[in-house]
């Protein structure tokens, strides 16, 4: 299967260019979402494993510095386009250090497991473990899987009746079509054209004869989404905008005419690898290039990617989280609703602006966790019931809410009806007990909210 996706020529050139572009866009993504990656007091932090709760803030800053140093070294270092054994070893170490630093940041706060960061880490593991021809094939398969899983996650009731019509109406507005006056059931049904198009792109990328059309279609789709999510459209967070631009570059280099690779073409040195080098020479298409990984490392890369390709299948069973399963703009995810009884004399002035308006005489008001995350950190909240319950517990403990807080646990929605299982927890003690149910950590680090936004 891997050989079916391998390129016939220029894999070594594409390989170096891909690493540089991967590093460039990674830097851009870290910059536009920087508030999430530094140690902050604006939003609760919930470690992926409880052992990592409350790690010193210096660790987050140090890990982030390491990430930027590694990315800059890959992007502009003298070894970035050099196929000598020493340069390959430095690139290997740079990507390995980068992966370690990002995983550490994930462990200390699972909010940081953004889809683009998962994309970055998996790509880095491929760069570490594979030779150019096989590595390009793996990255092709990985890109296709993102399109297919993302599309399949949107064929459900929730998408048709929430995010889908919003996206479709926004895209139609870009070309001057006003769908706001259209019949709502019709717009809901038409919104399924979005995941259908995404699915067709993924399928067409699998076949040589349809790849050019798929790349063109994907480019048009990502350009439209970039404009839609930018301040010119729906004004979503910048991370989504930059990630869509990244896909335009990636698809051209992996599947298209590789014009971008030609612009950044590297002059590869022909110095052969030595016996102590990490690379060995292999014959590919009648010419010799340096192999960037030993066979054992390459098998590890293939095993990792195979695992990544299989994991999303387990998402409906609650085994794998929604974002690592490429549940992108797919609102069927599990979640929580947090309500606080403000008539009990509780003081929540620091987060008052994130409460929804009180309905009638109801004593409870809903705390909008999604808006809180977007407006303080510039990223969407991690779409997982476990994590959001930890955020609710952090709020309850910070403000000593006692019995003045209620949390509704909502399961993933039914694909056909949108119905969810609901469980209501009343009071801090009930929330604490519920946090112990999960395989991964749901207990938050101590939350000391700052007085103002940083």
Number of C-alpha atoms within 10 A of each C-alpha: 8 14 11 10 21 20 17 10 12 12 21 23 19 24 22 24 24 23 20 23 20 21 23 17 19 22 17 16 20 18 15 18 18 15 16 23 20 18 19 20 17 23 20 25 26 31 27 25 17 17 11 18 19 16 14 11 11 11 16 21 15 12 21 21 14 18 23 17 16 23 24 18 19 25 21 13 16 10 17 20 26 19 25 21 22 16 16 24 18 17 24 21 14 21 25 18 18 24 22 15 21 22 19 17 26 22 21 25 28 21 25 25 19 20 19 23 20 20 18 18 18 19 23 21 21 24 27 25 24 25 26 25 24 22 27 26 20 25 21 22 22 18 18 21 21 21 22 19 21 23 25 16 24 26 21 20 20 22 24 22 18 14 17 28 24 19 19 18 18 23 22 15 15 14 8 9 11 13 17 14 7 10 9 13 12 10 20 21 14 14 24 19 14 17 21 16 17 22 20 16 24 25 17 18 24 17 13 12 10 13 19 17 14 25 22 15 17 23 19 13 18 18 16 17 20 21 18 21 22 17 13 11 16 15 12 18 19 20 21 20 22 19 20 22 16 20 16 18 20 20 22 19 22 24 19 17 13 18 12 17 22 13 9 16 15 18 10 15 12 12 11 16 19 13 9 8 16 18 24 19 15 13 10 14 9 7 8 12 24 25 23 29 25 16 15 10 16 20 14 16 26 19 12 15 20 14 11 17 17 12 15 24 13 13 19 17 10 13 12 14 23 25 22 20 24 24 23 18 16 23 24 25 22 20 21 23 18 26 21 23 17 17 11 12 9 14 12 16 10 13 16 10 13 17 18 13 11 12 10 6 6 10 14 19 19 19 21 16 20 15 18 20 20 14 14 16 22 19 25 19 18 22 22 20 22 25 29 26 26 24 23 26 29 23 26 23 14 15 13 15 22 15 16 20 24 25 22 18 22 18 19 22 20 15 16 10 10 16 15 15 12 12 11 15 19 15 18 23 14 16 21 17 10 17 20 13 11 12 11 15 22 26 27 26 21 17 22 14 16 12 11 8 12 10
